[in-house]
């Protein structure tokens, strides 16, 4: 069964760093992988995405602080989060999109808590 498994969340003080990882299992080289966070609305908010060719898209709120990267050979996407702020506290979800199968996959979410 295809799935995404996240890891790396936790508690950190403001100004600190965390690195999230997401491994895709039985998902053939997703075209787009990315990170979203729950936010306060019904839809999850974009944090950053990256294509299989390495093109990235970052939310304005994280530009200059978060870096998304991926290892296609390992079917893994990373989110390096630096200079964390209390407002970054949220549940972070990994997402993968496969154009060939028209499937969208979500991970189970990992909690990130930034204390002031």
Secondary structure, DSSP 8 states (H G I E B T S, - for coil): --EEEEE--EEEETT--EEEEEEEES--S-SEEEEEE--SSSS-EEEEEEETT--EEE-GGGTTTEEEEEEGGGTEEEEEE-S--GGG-EEEEEEEEETTTTEEEE---EEEEEE-
